[in-house]
Amino acid sequence: MCDVIFITPNMSGHFSDESVGTLQLVSILENEGVSCDILQFFRIGDVSDFEGFMENAMDLIQKAQPKIVSMYTRCDTYHINLKLAQRIKARWDDIYIVFGGPQSDITAEDTVSRIPYVDYVCCGEGETTIYPFFSSLLRKEPDLSVPGLVYRTNDTVVKNPRPEMIAELDGLPMIDYSKIYMGGTPEDQSSIRFPIDVGRGCPFGCTYCSTKAFWGRKYRMKSPRRIIEEIKLIHDQFGITKFKFSHDMFTLNRKIVIETCDRMRGLDFPVEWVCSARLDCLDRELIDIMADSGLFGIFIGIETGSPRMQKLINKNLKLDRVIEILSYLRDKGIAIKVSFIYGFPEETEDDLSQTMSLMGRILQHKCGQVDAHLCTFLAKTELSDRYMSQMTRAEKLSNITGSFAIEECADVIDAHPQLFSHLMEYKTELRTKLKHFELFFRVWARLQPVYQYLAEQYSEDRLIDMYYDFVAANQELLAQMEGLTLTRFTRRILLEGKLPKGVENDPNRDILSDYCRMIRTENSEEVRSGGNATAIYCFDPSDRTQKASIRDYERCVAVVTYNQGKQSIVKYPYKIG
């Protein structure tokens, strides 16, 4: 039995996927004598077996008999949170349901006004309000004056002013990790990048980003001394030496970064760490300092290669330094992940061609992993506010929002579109045409030498035509894939590029197998050489085996032939009649 159960959407069972904020709140309550438990999704069950997942949740709550169930909410699992709340409230009307976290924070008033089985939403930083409010609930005397609280009274929704932001993050109590339950053995976790909350907020105002909606663009950092204390605590307890610095903009405050790096070099155990950064907050000197202190991975959002779009989305990066900075990171042995977004409402074919050109140059210079994400209309962003009245359910979901249990929760999603702008879209003619762009770019990245040559055959301001040729070349298979239901094992195919065990009897096996070939192709299959003639083929989803001649392949995006030093390109359809 416990007073409070916190439910977090950790599906993997890894430390790296846990909510650090929830751990902080649990530590505060436990220090005040409130008994808590953390129930992660992976402990409940497999979300793909949705009804089994829900019943398991009810059984676990029955055993714990909590007085409060609090859920940490993100956009990718908000529909599941609501379904859980509905099921809990129907069985135990006396349990308080309290939501917190980014998705419920930015949709608080709509959530409370439309969802009767959510009692309260707590907005803003909860460290100063969690104990006063939860202790009042445990006394059955809810204190409705608590800052940040959103609640119903009669038919009215009341939203209290947000709590003052915590000026000194060092004043937060150290997290007690004894309440956290992880899957696997300690050895399984030893290589995990353990998350540390090193700061909060971002001062920038990108139109697609919801961070500013709940941090108010106020930027704060923990001191280097406090960051090192947390690293040492985690190392002493778990033996972990790899860390993920959780912060949108770790490199903004140069002085704090340099001092933190200096202190990490003084530890008596080696540290490896990853962080996120803006391109314009990096230079060679800072990269040297970070690399010398153990930086081994960095995430950088560039989003678009179009200067026009950089201004429209208020990102405002200077794109002429992209290759220089990424190449220097690469030369220092740092793993790089670069993010791009496509399908913005204002985006044109010219804009996307410029983005494709920059993506291709990053791949050509081997400057790390490049990801392409369909533009997502996150709640309370300029994008969603501007287009919400004209949006409809998205035909294709972005890989940012996830696709767990969408159909099983369709009733709550369709009934409350204001809560799910991330599952909606503002359709444009170009966005509709780009429904296969993520797959196209995945293949491009895996077959980079070939696709780079192909890109050079197109006009730079019409690189979009290479994507259109890809779609035309593979329209039959792509049409078949659209009808697939995204089950747990098909997600593994998407992520890993291989068919897992258990798929042999699936009715979609042939389609999945073809799709797997598409994303699994190795460089060894790209080039076939034969004396004076060399043929490069890009992609044949119907057959990846070696053929005696390039002419034996019926479907290709394009075929490039070299003969006596001459180059020619034949675009799809390429068939020998």
HUSULGI-V716552 format. One record per residue. N is the residue number from 1. PSI is psi in radians with two decimals (NA if undefined). BURIAL is # if it has 9 or more other ideal C-beta (glycine too) atoms within 8 Angstrom, else .. D_FIRST is the distance of its C-alpha to the first C-alpha in whole Angstrom. Layout:
N_PSI_BURIAL_D_FIRST ; N_PSI_BURIAL_D_FIRST
This chain:
1_2.62_._0 ; 2_2.87_#_4 ; 3_-0.74_#_7 ; 4_2.33_#_9 ; 5_2.20_#_10 ; 6_2.21_#_13 ; 7_2.18_#_15 ; 8_2.61_#_19 ; 9_0.68_#_22 ; 10_1.91_#_22 ; 11_-0.32_#_24 ; 12_-0.47_._25 ; 13_0.17_#_23 ; 14_2.59_#_25 ; 15_-0.69_#_24 ; 16_-0.31_#_27 ; 17_0.09_._26 ; 18_2.68_#_23 ; 19_1.90_#_22 ; 20_-0.64_#_23 ; 21_-0.71_#_23 ; 22_-0.74_#_19 ; 23_-0.66_#_19 ; 24_-0.78_#_21 ; 25_-0.69_#_19 ; 26_-0.74_#_15 ; 27_-0.73_#_18 ; 28_-0.82_#_19 ; 29_-0.75_#_15 ; 30_-0.66_#_14 ; 31_-0.42_._18 ; 32_0.12_._17 ; 33_0.18_._14 ; 34_2.14_#_12 ; 35_2.31_#_8 ; 36_2.74_#_9 ; 37_2.62_#_9 ; 38_2.15_#_12 ; 39_1.81_#_13 ; 40_2.73_#_17 ; 41_-0.69_#_19 ; 42_-0.45_#_20 ; 43_-0.47_#_17 ; 44_-0.80_#_17 ; 45_-2.92_#_20 ; 46_2.07_._24 ; 47_-0.44_#_25 ; 48_-0.43_._28 ; 49_1.37_._27 ; 50_-0.78_#_25 ; 51_-0.68_._24 ; 52_-0.69_#_23 ; 53_-0.80_#_21 ; 54_-0.74_#_20 ; 55_-0.68_._19 ; 56_-0.70_#_17 ; 57_-0.76_#_15 ; 58_-0.69_#_14 ; 59_-0.75_._13 ; 60_-0.66_#_10 ; 61_-0.65_#_9 ; 62_-0.73_._9 ; 63_-0.65_._7 ; 64_-0.50_#_4 ; 65_0.95_._6 ; 66_2.79_#_7 ; 67_-0.40_#_10 ; 68_2.37_#_12 ; 69_2.08_#_13 ; 70_2.31_#_15 ; 71_2.30_#_18 ; 72_2.15_#_21 ; 73_2.36_#_24 ; 74_2.87_#_27 ; 75_-0.61_#_30 ; 76_-0.30_#_30 ; 77_0.27_#_26 ; 78_-0.66_#_26 ; 79_-0.62_#_27 ; 80_-0.71_#_24 ; 81_-0.78_#_22 ; 82_-0.69_#_24 ; 83_-0.70_#_23 ; 84_-0.80_#_19 ; 85_-0.74_#_19 ; 86_-0.78_#_22 ; 87_-0.71_#_20 ; 88_-0.82_#_16 ; 89_-0.60_#_18 ; 90_-0.54_._20 ; 91_-0.62_._17 ; 92_1.57_._15 ; 93_-0.35_._18 ; 94_-0.06_._16 ; 95_2.25_#_13 ; 96_2.32_#_16 ; 97_2.06_#_17 ; 98_2.20_#_18 ; 99_2.54_#_21 ; 100_3.09_#_22 ; 101_2.99_#_25 ; 102_-0.75_#_28 ; 103_-0.75_#_29 ; 104_-0.50_#_27 ; 105_-0.87_#_29 ; 106_-0.12_#_32 ; 107_0.41_#_32 ; 108_-0.90_#_29 ; 109_-0.74_#_32 ; 110_-0.70_#_33 ; 111_-0.88_#_29 ; 112_-0.63_#_28 ; 113_-0.49_._31 ; 114_-0.35_#_31 ; 115_1.72_#_28 ; 116_-0.33_._26 ; 117_0.10_#_23 ; 118_2.02_#_22 ; 119_-0.79_._22 ; 120_2.59_#_23 ; 121_2.26_#_24 ; 122_2.09_#_24 ; 123_2.72_#_27 ; 124_-3.03_#_29 ; 125_2.21_._27 ; 126_-0.06_#_24 ; 127_-0.56_#_24 ; 128_-0.23_#_25 ; 129_-0.27_#_24 ; 130_-0.80_#_20 ; 131_-0.82_#_19 ; 132_-0.73_#_21 ; 133_-0.85_#_20 ; 134_-0.62_#_17 ; 135_-0.60_#_17 ; 136_-0.62_#_19 ; 137_-0.69_#_17 ; 138_-0.46_#_14 ; 139_-0.03_._17 ; 140_0.51_._18 ; 141_1.26_._21 ; 142_2.20_#_22 ; 143_1.76_._24 ; 144_0.10_#_26 ; 145_-0.02_._29 ; 146_2.28_#_27 ; 147_2.47_#_29 ; 148_-0.07_#_29 ; 149_2.37_#_27 ; 150_2.22_#_28 ; 151_2.97_#_27 ; 152_2.45_#_29 ; 153_2.01_._30 ; 154_-2.10_._32 ; 155_0.27_._34 ; 156_2.45_._34 ; 157_2.25_#_32 ; 158_2.31_#_32 ; 159_1.91_._32 ; 160_2.67_#_32 ; 161_2.53_._34 ; 162_2.61_._32 ; 163_2.67_#_31 ; 164_2.40_._34 ; 165_2.53_#_33 ; 166_2.03_#_32 ; 167_-0.71_._36 ; 168_1.73_._35 ; 169_-0.35_#_32 ; 170_-0.37_._33 ; 171_-0.15_._31 ; 172_2.47_._27 ; 173_2.63_._25 ; 174_2.52_._25 ; 175_2.37_#_22 ; 176_1.90_#_19 ; 177_0.06_#_19 ; 178_-0.35_._17 ; 179_-0.17_#_14 ; 180_2.36_#_16 ; 181_2.22_._16 ; 182_2.69_#_20 ; 183_2.83_._22 ; 184_-2.98_._24 ; 185_2.88_._26 ; 186_-0.57_._26 ; 187_-0.63_._30 ; 188_-0.61_._29 ; 189_-0.25_#_28 ; 190_-0.43_#_31 ; 191_0.07_._33 ; 192_2.54_#_31 ; 193_1.81_#_32 ; 194_2.22_#_29 ; 195_2.36_#_29 ; 196_2.24_#_29 ; 197_1.72_#_30 ; 198_-0.17_#_33 ; 199_3.10_#_34 ; 200_2.55_#_34 ; 201_2.75_#_36 ; 202_2.27_#_40 ; 203_-0.10_._43 ; 204_2.92_#_44 ; 205_0.86_._45 ; 206_2.40_#_45 ; 207_-0.38_#_45 ; 208_-0.09_#_42 ; 209_2.38_#_40 ; 210_-0.05_#_37 ; 211_-0.77_#_36 ; 212_-0.34_#_38 ; 213_-0.58_#_36 ; 214_-0.19_#_33 ; 215_-0.17_#_35 ; 216_0.44_._38 ; 217_0.36_#_40 ; 218_2.13_#_39 ; 219_2.17_#_39 ; 220_2.58_#_37 ; 221_2.58_#_37 ; 222_2.73_#_35 ; 223_2.71_._38 ; 224_-0.67_#_39 ; 225_-0.78_._38 ; 226_-0.71_#_34 ; 227_-0.75_#_34 ; 228_-0.66_#_35 ; 229_-0.72_#_33 ; 230_-0.68_#_30 ; 231_-0.79_#_32 ; 232_-0.71_#_32 ; 233_-0.81_#_29 ; 234_-0.71_#_28 ; 235_-0.76_#_31 ; 236_-0.60_._30 ; 237_-0.62_._26 ; 238_-0.15_#_27 ; 239_0.25_._31 ; 240_2.43_#_31 ; 241_0.04_#_34 ; 242_2.29_#_34 ; 243_2.59_#_33 ; 244_1.98_#_33 ; 245_1.85_#_34 ; 246_1.81_._32 ; 247_2.39_#_35 ; 248_-0.50_._37 ; 249_1.12_#_40 ; 250_-0.57_#_40 ; 251_0.12_#_43 ; 252_-0.77_#_44 ; 253_1.66_._45 ; 254_-0.72_#_47 ; 255_-0.78_._47 ; 256_-0.70_#_43 ; 257_-0.83_#_43 ; 258_-0.77_#_46 ; 259_-0.68_#_45 ; 260_-0.75_#_41 ; 261_-0.73_#_43 ; 262_-0.77_#_45 ; 263_-0.62_#_42 ; 264_-0.64_#_41 ; 265_-0.39_#_44 ; 266_-0.05_._44 ; 267_2.71_#_41 ; 268_0.27_._41 ; 269_2.62_._39 ; 270_2.49_._41 ; 271_2.38_#_39 ; 272_2.44_#_39 ; 273_2.75_#_38 ; 274_2.76_#_38 ; 275_3.03_#_38 ; 276_2.62_#_40 ; 277_2.71_#_43 ; 278_2.57_#_46 ; 279_-0.67_#_49 ; 280_0.11_._51 ; 281_0.47_#_49 ; 282_2.50_#_50 ; 283_3.03_._53 ; 284_-0.73_._54 ; 285_-0.79_._54 ; 286_-0.69_#_50 ; 287_-0.73_#_50 ; 288_-0.82_#_51 ; 289_-0.76_#_49 ; 290_-0.75_#_46 ; 291_-0.69_#_47 ; 292_-0.36_._48 ; 293_0.05_#_44 ; 294_0.12_#_43 ; 295_2.17_#_43 ; 296_0.01_#_43 ; 297_2.54_#_41 ; 298_2.48_#_42 ; 299_2.26_#_41 ; 300_2.14_#_44 ; 301_2.02_#_44 ; 302_-0.70_#_48 ; 303_-0.77_#_47 ; 304_2.54_#_51 ; 305_0.14_#_54 ; 306_2.09_#_56 ; 307_-0.61_._57 ; 308_-0.78_._57 ; 309_-0.56_#_54 ; 310_-0.70_#_53 ; 311_-0.74_._54 ; 312_-0.61_#_53 ; 313_0.06_#_49 ; 314_0.55_#_50 ; 315_-0.84_#_49 ; 316_0.75_._52 ; 317_2.58_#_52 ; 318_1.87_._56 ; 319_-0.21_#_56 ; 320_-0.20_._59 ; 321_0.03_#_57 ; 322_-0.99_#_54 ; 323_-0.67_#_56 ; 324_-0.89_._57 ; 325_-0.78_#_53 ; 326_-0.68_#_52 ; 327_-0.66_#_55 ; 328_-0.71_#_54 ; 329_-0.78_#_50 ; 330_-0.79_#_51 ; 331_-0.40_._54 ; 332_0.07_#_51 ; 333_0.36_._49 ; 334_2.24_#_46 ; 335_2.32_#_45 ; 336_2.35_#_45 ; 337_2.15_#_43 ; 338_2.33_#_45 ; 339_2.38_#_44 ; 340_2.65_#_46 ; 341_2.37_#_46 ; 342_2.81_#_48 ; 343_0.35_#_49 ; 344_2.58_#_49 ; 345_-0.64_#_50 ; 346_-0.06_._53 ; 347_2.45_#_54 ; 348_2.99_._57 ; 349_-0.64_._59 ; 350_-0.77_._60 ; 351_-0.81_#_57 ; 352_-0.60_#_55 ; 353_-0.67_#_58 ; 354_-0.67_#_58 ; 355_-0.78_#_54 ; 356_-0.67_#_55 ; 357_-0.77_#_58 ; 358_-0.71_#_56 ; 359_-0.76_#_53 ; 360_-0.69_#_56 ; 361_-0.63_#_57 ; 362_-0.75_#_54 ; 363_-0.75_#_54 ; 364_-0.65_._57 ; 365_0.07_#_57 ; 366_0.83_._54 ; 367_0.64_#_52 ; 368_-3.04_#_48 ; 369_2.37_._46 ; 370_2.18_#_47 ; 371_2.51_._44 ; 372_2.20_#_45 ; 373_2.34_#_43 ; 374_2.35_#_44 ; 375_2.23_#_44 ; 376_2.38_#_40 ; 377_1.36_#_40 ; 378_2.61_#_37 ; 379_2.50_#_36 ; 380_0.52_#_38 ; 381_2.88_#_41 ; 382_-0.64_._44 ; 383_-0.89_#_45 ; 384_-0.68_#_42 ; 385_-0.64_._43 ; 386_-0.63_._47 ; 387_0.00_#_47 ; 388_-0.74_#_44 ; 389_-0.26_._46 ; 390_0.15_._48 ; 391_2.68_#_45 ; 392_2.96_._44 ; 393_2.34_#_41 ; 394_2.32_#_42 ; 395_-0.56_._44 ; 396_2.23_._43 ; 397_2.52_#_39 ; 398_2.60_#_40 ; 399_-0.06_._38 ; 400_-0.60_#_36 ; 401_-0.17_#_34 ; 402_2.98_._33 ; 403_0.52_._33 ; 404_2.23_#_30 ; 405_0.58_#_29 ; 406_-0.84_#_32 ; 407_-0.67_._34 ; 408_-0.39_._30 ; 409_0.32_#_30 ; 410_-0.54_._33 ; 411_-0.78_._33 ; 412_-0.59_#_31 ; 413_-0.84_#_33 ; 414_-0.54_._36 ; 415_-0.42_._35 ; 416_1.12_#_34 ; 417_-0.43_#_37 ; 418_-0.43_#_36 ; 419_-0.16_#_33 ; 420_0.79_#_34 ; 421_-0.47_#_37 ; 422_-0.27_#_36 ; 423_0.17_#_37 ; 424_2.99_#_40 ; 425_2.64_#_44 ; 426_1.93_#_47 ; 427_2.38_._49 ; 428_2.84_#_53 ; 429_-0.72_._55 ; 430_-0.77_#_55 ; 431_-0.70_#_51 ; 432_-0.69_#_51 ; 433_-0.40_._54 ; 434_0.30_#_51 ; 435_-0.31_._49 ; 436_0.20_#_49 ; 437_-0.66_#_50 ; 438_-0.79_#_47 ; 439_-0.79_#_48 ; 440_-0.82_#_51 ; 441_-0.54_#_50 ; 442_-0.76_#_48 ; 443_-0.73_#_51 ; 444_-0.79_#_53 ; 445_-0.63_#_51 ; 446_-0.47_#_51 ; 447_0.75_#_55 ; 448_-0.83_#_56 ; 449_-0.71_#_59 ; 450_-0.84_#_60 ; 451_-0.50_#_59 ; 452_-0.70_#_60 ; 453_-0.75_#_64 ; 454_-0.73_#_63 ; 455_-0.60_#_62 ; 456_-0.29_._65 ; 457_-0.24_._67 ; 458_2.72_#_66 ; 459_2.36_._67 ; 460_-0.57_._64 ; 461_0.10_._64 ; 462_0.65_#_63 ; 463_-0.40_#_61 ; 464_-0.46_#_59 ; 465_-0.48_#_61 ; 466_-0.68_#_60 ; 467_-0.76_#_57 ; 468_-0.66_#_59 ; 469_-0.68_#_61 ; 470_-0.79_#_57 ; 471_-0.76_#_56 ; 472_-0.63_#_60 ; 473_-0.46_#_60 ; 474_0.50_#_56 ; 475_-0.57_._56 ; 476_-0.88_._56 ; 477_-0.71_#_53 ; 478_-0.64_#_51 ; 479_-0.68_._52 ; 480_-0.70_#_50 ; 481_-0.48_#_47 ; 482_-0.46_._46 ; 483_0.00_._45 ; 484_2.47_#_43 ; 485_2.28_._39 ; 486_1.59_._37 ; 487_-3.13_._35 ; 488_-0.73_._32 ; 489_-0.51_#_35 ; 490_-0.52_#_38 ; 491_-0.68_#_36 ; 492_-0.64_#_36 ; 493_-0.77_#_40 ; 494_-0.73_._40 ; 495_-0.67_._38 ; 496_-0.32_._40 ; 497_0.51_._43 ; 498_2.68_._43 ; 499_2.13_._42 ; 500_2.91_#_39 ; 501_2.59_._39 ; 502_-0.08_._38 ; 503_-0.09_#_40 ; 504_-0.64_._44 ; 505_0.13_._43 ; 506_2.39_#_42 ; 507_-0.34_._45 ; 508_0.29_._45 ; 509_-0.77_#_46 ; 510_-0.73_._49 ; 511_-0.77_#_48 ; 512_-0.66_#_45 ; 513_-0.77_#_48 ; 514_-0.78_#_50 ; 515_-0.70_#_48 ; 516_-0.70_#_47 ; 517_-0.61_#_50 ; 518_-0.70_#_51 ; 519_-0.02_#_48 ; 520_-0.17_#_48 ; 521_2.30_#_52 ; 522_2.79_._53 ; 523_-0.48_._56 ; 524_-0.33_._58 ; 525_-0.02_._59 ; 526_-0.66_#_60 ; 527_2.28_._63 ; 528_2.20_#_66 ; 529_2.49_._69 ; 530_1.36_._73 ; 531_-2.11_._76 ; 532_-0.18_._77 ; 533_2.24_._74 ; 534_2.32_#_71 ; 535_2.33_#_68 ; 536_2.14_#_65 ; 537_2.70_#_63 ; 538_-0.74_#_59 ; 539_1.99_#_57 ; 540_1.71_#_58 ; 541_-0.31_#_55 ; 542_-0.32_._57 ; 543_2.07_._58 ; 544_0.11_._57 ; 545_2.77_._59 ; 546_2.42_._62 ; 547_2.78_._65 ; 548_-0.52_._69 ; 549_2.62_._70 ; 550_-0.44_#_68 ; 551_-0.21_._70 ; 552_-0.17_._68 ; 553_2.15_#_65 ; 554_-0.51_._65 ; 555_2.23_#_62 ; 556_2.62_#_62 ; 557_-0.80_#_61 ; 558_2.70_#_64 ; 559_2.25_#_66 ; 560_2.22_#_68 ; 561_2.50_#_71 ; 562_2.23_#_73 ; 563_2.01_._77 ; 564_0.68_._79 ; 565_-0.07_._77 ; 566_2.55_._77 ; 567_2.42_._74 ; 568_2.73_._73 ; 569_2.34_#_70 ; 570_2.06_._70 ; 571_2.81_._67 ; 572_2.56_#_65 ; 573_2.44_._66 ; 574_1.73_#_68 ; 575_2.48_._69 ; 576_1.98_._72 ; 577_NA_._74
